Amino acid sequence: MNIFEEIKEKLDIRDVYTHYTGNGINRNNKALCCFHRDTHPSLSFKDKIFKCFVCDKGGDVFKFMEYYFGVKGIEAARRLNSDFGLNLIHDKVYDRRRVLLEHKRHSEEQIKQNKIIQKIIKNNVMFEKINNANKYIELLKKAVLLDDEKLSTWAEKEIEDTYAEISSLCDEWEFENREYIKEMCNNEIKLNEWEQEQEKRRERLERKRYS
């Protein structure tokens, strides 16, 4: 059973007529026709069907909506559903515009999620680089202690360059994630505290570089 059949099943054409016209129906199931200037009841009702024997208009509730309001199809179904509280039509299914808006919203959320995922992956790669650089520095420090002046000089230079690379990676991460950090910190005071902590981190990194 489709939506049109459900509405016709639930609604009595006489209720639809009286609801919209405000006219009554006599004991013979006849009323004044609302489709022409009627002075004597010429509109008859029987088995969910109306029929005027003067202007010859007739049909079910949807034909009534078409003649009376000029609406038909899903627009007529939507109005009947709303006016009689049938709760049969859900806009997500029948309102194409809302469906398109919902699809657009979902697509935008998906794009946003994909950007977050890409950022996480990029951050993980960056953290892995920093971690590997720190391991590399530990190996270089051992090389400095070896009794080989050429190797020691090279290792010291390599350590300095690697610390510079770590510092650059940290600054790059901070720049790219500033909006996220601001949101995470929730307010400007916490953001300032976080920035102060990052400054201390840089100082510790500098001290470590020359220790």
Backbone as CSV, one residue per row, in Angstrom:
resi,resn,N_x,N_y,N_z,CA_x,CA_y,CA_z,C_x,C_y,C_z
1,MET,0.850,-1.199,0.000,0.000,0.000,0.000,0.884,1.247,0.000
2,ASN,0.706,2.101,-1.013,1.516,3.316,-1.067,0.887,4.426,-0.241
3,ILE,1.563,5.578,-0.202,1.126,6.682,0.658,-0.252,7.213,0.257
4,PHE,-0.543,7.208,-1.021,-1.835,7.712,-1.504,-2.979,6.791,-1.082
5,GLU,-2.727,5.505,-1.180,-3.742,4.535,-0.768,-3.966,4.590,0.733
6,GLU,-2.873,4.794,1.502,-2.996,4.896,2.962,-3.850,6.095,3.353
7,ILE,-3.628,7.227,2.697,-4.406,8.438,3.017,-5.874,8.239,2.664
8,LYS,-6.137,7.656,1.499,-7.532,7.412,1.104,-8.208,6.432,2.060
9,GLU,-7.418,5.472,2.571,-7.969,4.499,3.513,-8.330,5.147,4.850
10,LYS,-7.493,6.086,5.292,-7.686,6.695,6.606,-8.696,7.837,6.614
11,LEU,-8.838,8.546,5.501,-9.693,9.735,5.481,-11.053,9.464,4.840
12,ASP,-12.084,10.053,5.443,-13.438,10.032,4.874,-13.608,11.311,4.058
13,ILE,-14.047,11.170,2.829,-14.202,12.327,1.953,-15.131,13.372,2.562
14,ARG,-16.099,12.934,3.364,-17.015,13.881,3.995,-16.300,14.747,5.034
15,ASP,-15.350,14.118,5.767,-14.569,14.884,6.749,-13.685,15.913,6.049
16,VAL,-13.141,15.525,4.926,-12.291,16.436,4.152,-13.126,17.621,3.657
17,TYR,-14.300,17.332,3.151,-15.196,18.385,2.646,-15.566,19.371,3.759
18,THR,-16.053,18.870,4.886,-16.494,19.766,5.970,-15.323,20.533,6.584
19,HIS,-14.156,19.884,6.639,-12.973,20.526,7.219,-12.561,21.757,6.413
20,TYR,-12.544,21.626,5.104,-12.051,22.714,4.263,-13.132,23.734,3.868
21,THR,-14.368,23.302,3.737,-15.404,24.248,3.293,-16.181,24.864,4.452
22,GLY,-16.247,24.157,5.564,-17.046,24.647,6.691,-18.531,24.402,6.502
23,ASN,-18.891,23.742,5.420,-20.303,23.430,5.153,-20.696,22.101,5.789
24,GLY,-21.988,21.963,6.068,-22.488,20.709,6.618,-22.957,19.761,5.528
25,ILE,-23.248,18.520,5.939,-23.756,17.487,5.033,-25.082,16.983,5.611
26,ASN,-26.103,16.911,4.768,-27.417,16.496,5.284,-27.509,14.977,5.448
27,ARG,-28.669,14.520,5.908,-28.847,13.105,6.204,-28.802,12.232,4.959
28,ASN,-29.003,12.828,3.824,-28.939,12.081,2.561,-27.531,12.073,1.949
29,ASN,-26.539,12.497,2.779,-25.138,12.553,2.310,-24.985,13.501,1.126
30,LYS,-25.709,14.622,1.197,-25.583,15.638,0.157,-25.213,16.974,0.787
31,ALA,-24.525,17.811,0.009,-24.095,19.120,0.502,-24.010,20.090,-0.665
32,LEU,-23.856,21.354,-0.319,-23.675,22.369,-1.364,-22.339,22.134,-2.061
33,CYS,-22.364,22.178,-3.358,-21.122,21.972,-4.105,-20.225,23.197,-3.959
34,CYS,-18.983,22.955,-3.676,-18.012,24.049,-3.482,-17.243,24.364,-4.770
35,PHE,-17.616,23.719,-5.849,-16.909,23.927,-7.111,-17.691,24.796,-8.099
36,HIS,-18.908,25.114,-7.730,-19.695,26.064,-8.527,-20.680,26.762,-7.574
37,ARG,-21.328,27.798,-8.036,-22.281,28.531,-7.197,-23.552,27.684,-7.051
38,ASP,-23.634,27.044,-5.886,-24.716,26.082,-5.663,-25.707,26.632,-4.623
39,THR,-26.970,26.531,-4.904,-28.006,26.981,-3.956,-28.827,25.818,-3.432
40,HIS,-28.713,24.688,-4.098,-29.423,23.480,-3.674,-28.406,22.341,-3.628
41,PRO,-28.320,21.621,-2.521,-27.308,20.559,-2.389,-27.281,19.616,-3.588
42,SER,-26.188,19.683,-4.300,-26.049,18.836,-5.489,-24.801,17.957,-5.434
43,LEU,-24.049,18.095,-4.311,-22.823,17.288,-4.148,-23.159,16.072,-3.305
44,SER,-22.920,14.921,-3.861,-23.275,13.679,-3.177,-22.016,12.916,-2.751
45,PHE,-22.110,12.181,-1.619,-20.971,11.417,-1.088,-21.360,9.950,-0.929
46,LYS,-20.464,9.078,-1.398,-20.708,7.651,-1.230,-19.402,6.871,-1.381
47,ASP,-19.116,6.023,-0.387,-17.932,5.142,-0.434,-16.643,5.897,-0.770
48,LYS,-16.382,6.956,-0.003,-15.149,7.755,-0.140,-15.051,8.504,-1.471
49,ILE,-16.140,8.622,-2.150,-16.172,9.325,-3.429,-17.183,10.464,-3.349
50,PHE,-16.872,11.598,-3.990,-17.838,12.693,-4.104,-18.219,12.848,-5.571
51,LYS,-19.426,13.356,-5.791,-19.873,13.565,-7.163,-20.910,14.688,-7.190
52,CYS,-20.674,15.691,-8.055,-21.647,16.764,-8.234,-22.417,16.482,-9.529
53,PHE,-23.746,16.467,-9.429,-24.575,16.146,-10.591,-24.919,17.388,-11.410
54,VAL,-24.318,18.538,-11.013,-24.527,19.764,-11.782,-23.275,20.103,-12.592
55,CYS,-22.116,20.250,-11.869,-20.867,20.601,-12.576,-20.071,19.373,-13.003
56,ASP,-20.547,18.201,-12.573,-19.974,16.909,-12.984,-18.578,16.630,-12.404
57,LYS,-18.178,17.407,-11.404,-16.889,17.126,-10.768,-17.074,16.001,-9.759
58,GLY,-16.076,15.124,-9.690,-16.157,14.018,-8.745,-14.835,13.291,-8.629
59,GLY,-14.747,12.402,-7.631,-13.525,11.627,-7.436,-13.253,11.366,-5.970
60,ASP,-12.003,11.028,-5.653,-11.627,10.731,-4.269,-11.080,11.982,-3.589
61,VAL,-10.439,11.808,-2.415,-9.926,12.970,-1.657,-8.869,13.738,-2.445
62,PHE,-8.113,13.032,-3.285,-7.060,13.718,-4.043,-7.639,14.550,-5.190
63,LYS,-8.737,14.062,-5.766,-9.413,14.864,-6.781,-10.032,16.101,-6.134
64,PHE,-10.541,15.932,-4.901,-11.104,17.072,-4.177,-10.030,18.142,-3.962
65,MET,-8.823,17.715,-3.537,-7.727,18.658,-3.295,-7.308,19.345,-4.594
66,GLU,-7.354,18.596,-5.681,-6.978,19.164,-6.969,-7.985,20.225,-7.417
67,TYR,-9.274,19.918,-7.276,-10.319,20.863,-7.683,-10.383,22.075,-6.746
68,TYR,-10.247,21.817,-5.441,-10.482,22.874,-4.463,-9.258,23.769,-4.251
69,PHE,-8.069,23.166,-4.200,-6.849,23.943,-3.916,-5.903,24.050,-5.114
70,GLY,-6.133,23.233,-6.127,-5.221,23.253,-7.272,-3.924,22.520,-7.013
71,VAL,-3.909,21.633,-6.006,-2.709,20.839,-5.715,-3.013,19.374,-5.978
72,LYS,-1.986,18.631,-6.354,-2.192,17.202,-6.589,-0.919,16.428,-6.298
73,GLY,-1.036,15.120,-6.372,0.126,14.277,-6.119,0.642,14.424,-4.707
74,ILE,1.972,14.471,-4.592,2.604,14.481,-3.270,2.304,15.760,-2.498
75,GLU,2.072,16.879,-3.213,1.742,18.128,-2.527,0.389,18.013,-1.833
76,ALA,-0.575,17.379,-2.509,-1.883,17.157,-1.898,-1.753,16.192,-0.722
77,ALA,-0.940,15.149,-0.907,-0.742,14.167,0.167,-0.099,14.819,1.382
78,ARG,0.875,15.690,1.127,1.556,16.366,2.228,0.586,17.257,3.010
79,ARG,-0.301,17.963,2.294,-1.244,18.858,2.967,-2.264,18.070,3.783
80,LEU,-2.801,17.014,3.215,-3.747,16.174,3.950,-3.084,15.546,5.174
81,ASN,-1.865,15.093,4.987,-1.108,14.489,6.089,-0.929,15.472,7.236
82,SER,-0.612,16.721,6.887,-0.384,17.751,7.901,-1.692,18.213,8.550
83,ASP,-2.701,18.506,7.724,-3.952,19.071,8.236,-4.751,18.091,9.090
84,PHE,-4.599,16.799,8.805,-5.364,15.802,9.562,-4.479,15.001,10.531
85,GLY,-3.216,15.417,10.662,-2.318,14.787,11.641,-2.140,13.299,11.433
86,LEU,-1.975,12.881,10.190,-1.875,11.446,9.893,-0.504,10.863,10.210
87,ASN,0.528,11.711,10.174,1.897,11.270,10.450,2.334,10.122,9.530
88,LEU,1.945,10.220,8.281,2.308,9.184,7.309,3.482,9.586,6.430
89,ILE,3.648,10.885,6.245,4.718,11.376,5.368,5.847,11.929,6.224
90,HIS,7.041,11.439,5.976,8.230,11.938,6.667,9.050,12.726,5.660
91,ASP,9.329,13.956,5.980,9.971,14.859,5.024,11.283,14.323,4.486
92,LYS,12.004,13.548,5.302,13.287,13.042,4.840,13.093,12.143,3.619
93,VAL,11.918,11.505,3.534,11.673,10.589,2.424,11.032,11.314,1.252
94,TYR,10.081,12.206,1.543,9.270,12.769,0.469,9.664,14.183,0.042
95,ASP,10.383,14.890,0.873,10.774,16.245,0.497,12.155,16.193,-0.147
96,ARG,12.192,16.288,-1.466,13.453,16.130,-2.202,14.477,17.171,-1.793
97,ARG,13.999,18.383,-1.543,14.928,19.442,-1.174,15.628,19.118,0.145
98,ARG,14.857,18.631,1.118,15.468,18.277,2.403,16.419,17.099,2.258
99,VAL,16.045,16.158,1.392,16.931,15.013,1.154,18.267,15.490,0.600
100,LEU,18.202,16.431,-0.357,19.428,16.963,-0.957,20.264,17.718,0.071
101,LEU,19.582,18.511,0.924,20.300,19.242,1.971,20.948,18.289,2.958
102,GLU,20.220,17.223,3.302,20.765,16.224,4.225,21.978,15.538,3.607
103,HIS,21.880,15.236,2.312,22.996,14.609,1.607,24.212,15.538,1.585
104,LYS,23.942,16.839,1.341,25.021,17.820,1.308,25.687,17.927,2.679
105,ARG,24.846,17.952,3.743,25.391,18.056,5.097,26.243,16.836,5.425
106,HIS,25.738,15.659,5.035,26.480,14.430,5.279,27.815,14.449,4.531
107,SER,27.787,14.943,3.282,29.016,15.010,2.480,30.028,15.957,3.109
108,GLU,29.546,17.105,3.614,30.434,18.072,4.258,31.047,17.478,5.518
109,GLU,30.229,16.731,6.286,30.751,16.082,7.493,31.795,15.036,7.131
110,GLN,31.538,14.304,6.034,32.478,13.280,5.597,33.805,13.911,5.178
111,ILE,33.722,15.044,4.463,34.934,15.765,4.057,35.710,16.230,5.287
112,LYS,34.967,16.752,6.283,35.595,17.218,7.512,36.283,16.071,8.239
113,GLN,35.605,14.917,8.302,36.195,13.749,8.954,37.439,13.281,8.225
114,ASN,37.373,13.307,6.889,38.537,12.887,6.094,39.730,13.806,6.331
115,LYS,39.444,15.124,6.475,40.526,16.070,6.754,41.152,15.789,8.113
116,ILE,40.306,15.469,9.097,40.811,15.146,10.439,41.681,13.895,10.389
117,ILE,41.201,12.886,9.647,41.961,11.635,9.523,43.309,11.893,8.859
118,GLN,43.293,12.707,7.787,44.533,13.035,7.088,45.499,13.780,8.011
119,LYS,44.932,14.671,8.849,45.778,15.422,9.781,46.399,14.494,10.822
120,ILE,45.579,13.535,11.307,46.086,12.573,12.289,47.219,11.752,11.685
121,ILE,47.000,11.290,10.442,48.036,10.500,9.769,49.311,11.324,9.592
122,LYS,49.111,12.587,9.168,50.270,13.463,8.957,50.997,13.719,10.271
123,ASN,50.225,13.937,11.343,50.835,14.159,12.658,51.586,12.924,13.126
124,ASN,50.999,11.745,12.888,51.670,10.505,13.290,52.988,10.336,12.552
125,VAL,52.974,10.688,11.252,54.211,10.627,10.459,55.242,11.602,11.024
126,MET,54.766,12.811,11.388,55.671,13.820,11.931,56.259,13.378,13.277
127,PHE,55.393,12.822,14.146,55.872,12.341,15.445,56.869,11.200,15.286
128,GLU,56.612,10.354,14.269,57.530,9.248,13.991,58.887,9.790,13.537
129,LYS,58.870,10.855,12.728,60.127,11.483,12.285,60.897,12.032,13.480
130,ILE,60.171,12.704,14.391,60.817,13.278,15.585,61.402,12.174,16.451
131,ASN,60.633,11.097,16.612,61.093,9.977,17.428,62.346,9.350,16.829
132,ASN,62.327,9.160,15.511,63.494,8.578,14.828,64.703,9.507,14.916
133,ALA,64.432,10.832,14.836,65.526,11.805,14.928,66.177,11.755,16.298
134,ASN,65.367,11.606,17.348,65.923,11.509,18.706,66.769,10.248,18.870
135,LYS,66.306,9.143,18.270,67.087,7.892,18.330,68.408,8.069,17.577
136,TYR,68.316,8.776,16.455,69.506,9.031,15.635,70.526,9.859,16.418
137,ILE,70.025,10.854,17.167,70.911,11.708,17.974,71.638,10.886,19.034
138,GLU,70.910,9.954,19.664,71.547,9.105,20.682,72.697,8.297,20.084
139,LEU,72.504,7.808,18.866,73.584,7.074,18.201,74.750,7.996,17.865
140,LEU,74.442,9.215,17.430,75.491,10.174,17.086,76.317,10.557,18.308
141,LYS,75.649,10.677,19.462,76.366,11.028,20.689,77.386,9.952,21.054
142,LYS,77.039,8.703,20.750,77.987,7.614,20.996,79.169,7.718,20.030
143,ALA,78.866,8.160,18.808,79.929,8.308,17.806,80.894,9.416,18.205
144,VAL,80.372,10.467,18.856,81.214,11.586,19.293,82.266,11.105,20.278
145,LEU,81.892,10.123,21.105,82.796,9.621,22.149,83.879,8.690,21.611
146,LEU,83.745,8.270,20.367,84.738,7.372,19.786,86.052,8.119,19.516
147,ASP,87.134,7.386,19.532,88.465,7.973,19.335,88.738,8.136,17.841
148,ASP,87.926,8.983,17.228,88.069,9.234,15.795,87.652,10.681,15.561
149,GLU,88.635,11.569,15.389,88.358,13.000,15.314,87.444,13.341,14.138
150,LYS,87.691,12.719,12.992,86.882,13.018,11.813,85.423,12.599,12.027
151,LEU,85.253,11.397,12.578,83.904,10.888,12.841,83.215,11.719,13.914
152,SER,83.986,12.106,14.931,83.430,12.890,16.033,82.943,14.260,15.543
153,THR,83.764,14.900,14.696,83.393,16.220,14.165,82.133,16.122,13.307
154,TRP,82.112,15.061,12.486,80.918,14.862,11.640,79.672,14.618,12.484
155,ALA,79.833,13.822,13.554,78.703,13.470,14.414,78.156,14.710,15.134
156,GLU,79.079,15.563,15.605,78.648,16.785,16.296,77.842,17.686,15.355
157,LYS,78.329,17.807,14.112,77.613,18.617,13.125,76.251,17.992,12.792
158,GLU,76.238,16.672,12.702,74.993,15.952,12.386,73.982,16.099,13.522
159,ILE,74.494,16.086,14.773,73.609,16.266,15.932,72.953,17.642,15.889
160,GLU,73.745,18.669,15.609,73.217,20.040,15.544,72.153,20.167,14.446
161,ASP,72.444,19.571,13.281,71.481,19.633,12.174,70.195,18.877,12.517
162,THR,70.341,17.767,13.193,69.162,16.955,13.544,68.299,17.669,14.578
163,TYR,68.935,18.325,15.548,68.157,19.111,16.516,67.392,20.238,15.812
164,ALA,68.042,20.853,14.839,67.388,21.916,14.063,66.186,21.355,13.306
165,GLU,66.338,20.139,12.780,65.238,19.495,12.064,64.071,19.193,13.008
166,ILE,64.382,18.726,14.222,63.344,18.438,15.221,62.586,19.710,15.576
167,SER,63.348,20.792,15.793,62.739,22.075,16.131,61.815,22.550,15.009
168,SER,62.258,22.360,13.770,61.460,22.760,12.611,60.180,21.931,12.520
169,LEU,60.283,20.645,12.784,59.116,19.770,12.760,58.096,20.170,13.829
170,CYS,58.586,20.500,15.011,57.708,20.918,16.110,56.996,22.225,15.771
171,ASP,57.744,23.160,15.195,57.144,24.441,14.813,56.100,24.250,13.704
172,GLU,56.403,23.342,12.774,55.468,23.066,11.683,54.171,22.473,12.231
173,TRP,54.320,21.529,13.173,53.123,20.916,13.771,52.302,21.966,14.516
174,GLU,52.977,22.828,15.258,52.277,23.862,16.030,51.526,24.816,15.094
175,PHE,52.145,25.194,13.991,51.508,26.125,13.052,50.275,25.498,12.410
176,GLU,50.401,24.251,11.954,49.304,23.590,11.255,48.145,23.243,12.179
177,ASN,48.411,23.095,13.472,47.376,22.671,14.410,46.946,23.779,15.364
178,ARG,47.270,25.020,15.026,46.979,26.123,15.944,45.491,26.251,16.264
179,GLU,44.626,26.149,15.220,43.183,26.269,15.444,42.673,25.147,16.337
180,TYR,43.192,23.925,16.099,42.789,22.795,16.934,43.264,22.996,18.370
181,ILE,44.480,23.494,18.508,45.036,23.736,19.845,44.214,24.790,20.574
182,LYS,43.839,25.849,19.842,43.029,26.916,20.442,41.690,26.376,20.912
183,GLU,41.086,25.538,20.080,39.798,24.944,20.451,39.969,24.008,21.647
184,MET,41.058,23.243,21.645,41.332,22.307,22.721,41.580,23.040,24.036
185,CYS,42.279,24.165,23.953,42.582,24.942,25.148,41.359,25.725,25.644
186,ASN,40.383,25.903,24.774,39.074,26.471,25.136,39.063,27.979,25.325
187,ASN,40.135,28.559,25.801,40.143,30.012,25.959,41.559,30.550,25.795
188,GLU,41.649,31.873,25.712,42.931,32.527,25.416,43.946,32.325,26.529
189,ILE,43.479,32.280,27.778,44.409,32.113,28.922,45.113,30.771,28.824
190,LYS,44.334,29.703,28.588,44.935,28.387,28.477,45.847,28.301,27.262
191,LEU,45.452,29.002,26.204,46.289,29.022,25.003,47.625,29.682,25.300
192,ASN,47.615,30.768,26.047,48.864,31.441,26.427,49.733,30.531,27.290
193,GLU,49.073,29.792,28.193,49.822,28.863,29.044,50.470,27.780,28.189
194,TRP,49.710,27.317,27.196,50.245,26.286,26.311,51.433,26.830,25.528
195,GLU,51.335,28.058,25.034,52.421,28.659,24.264,53.664,28.855,25.135
196,GLN,53.456,29.223,26.394,54.582,29.359,27.318,55.276,28.016,27.521
197,GLU,54.468,26.969,27.607,55.032,25.632,27.774,55.831,25.229,26.539
198,GLN,55.334,25.613,25.356,56.075,25.315,24.135,57.393,26.080,24.062
199,GLU,57.376,27.310,24.573,58.600,28.096,24.608,59.637,27.441,25.519
200,LYS,59.166,26.914,26.670,60.059,26.199,27.584,60.615,24.946,26.908
201,ARG,59.747,24.294,26.089,60.207,23.110,25.370,61.335,23.457,24.423
202,ARG,61.182,24.592,23.719,62.229,25.012,22.789,63.536,25.302,23.530
203,GLU,63.422,25.930,24.692,64.619,26.247,25.485,65.312,24.962,25.932
204,ARG,64.501,23.979,26.366,65.095,22.706,26.786,65.784,22.027,25.614
205,LEU,65.152,22.142,24.430,65.729,21.556,23.224,67.059,22.208,22.883
206,GLU,67.115,23.527,23.030,68.351,24.272,22.754,69.461,23.865,23.733
207,ARG,69.075,23.754,25.021,70.077,23.361,26.021,70.609,21.954,25.750
208,LYS,69.647,21.100,25.344,70.039,19.715,25.068,70.960,19.640,23.858
209,ARG,70.718,20.546,22.906,71.526,20.539,21.694,72.987,20.834,21.992
210,TYR,73.218,21.719,22.928,74.608,22.135,23.207,75.187,21.481,24.451
211,SER,74.456,20.527,25.040,74.973,19.832,26.232,75.904,18.695,25.822
